[in-house]
């Protein structure tokens, strides 16, 4: 299944004013990378993949709409998958994009 191009466009719109954001095709989806660190992606499995601090639990209002991302049969600590039905409004999407953006910005830049 290809990624949701409309959803990618909505993410693109939210991040358009942020310097250092690069869009890359990855894993059949489109990822938004900040200073070399993946922040959020429109996933080929539907919905989005979001980076978060693996040392912190998600706030309960977030966790109710997310599941730990699984890649290659392995749970990926610090990565969350959010289904499209939880991203229908700009506000719903923005809170996840901000979470991923803040986490990626907190990491050392990659070259």
Buried (B, 14 or more C-beta within 10 A) or exposed (E): EEBBEEBBEBBBEBBEEEEEBEBEEBEEBBBBBBBEBBBBBBBBBBBBBBBBEEEEEBEEEBEEBBEEBEEEEEEBEBBBBBBBEBBEEEEBBBBBBBBBBBBBBEBEEEE
